[in-house]
Amino acid sequence: MTDKERWPQWLKDADTEDAIVTIDEDCRVVWHGGTWKDGVWEGGLWKSGIWEDGLWYYGTWLSGLWLDGTWQDGLWINGIWKGGTWKYRT
C-alpha cells in the first residue's frame, strides 16, 4: 500500500480508519478498504470499505457499504446504500 506521504492533501485531511490505499501510475487514489469517517472525496476508485459520512465529490464506486453522507457526482457500480443524500452537481 502507498505511504501516506504520497497521499493527496484532501485524503490526508480526511478522517479515516485502517485505510488501505494505493496511488496508481496516473496518480489516481485507489481505496481498497478501511473506514471513511468524514471528509471530502475528490476522485479516484473506491473498491471496498465502509463510508460513514462525508461528501463524495466524484469518482467511481465499485463496492462497499455507504451509511451516510452526500453523493455529489460519480459512477456507482455496486454496493449497499443505507442512508444519505444523493444529488448531482449542477
Phi, psi and omega in degrees: 000160186280136176299139182301337178298333181270353180293146173294158185301321181299327178283321176298325182285340183288155175268108183232163177221128179055039182294132174246107190227141168235161173242120184280180185294343176267013181065026179268138176287133173237114181266117183262338181172172183113189183240129173264110184272320179188155179140187181245117176275120186251022174124154181134200184238123177257113182267324183190158177138187181242129176253113181270319182190163178131188181245120174268108185279313174189167180139189180241127179254114180270319184192156177145185182244119179257117182261320181194166179126192182237124174267115184267314184190155178140192182243118178261119180264308185200157177150182179245123179257117180259328182183167180128193183241131178249116177210157177252147175296150174234000000 
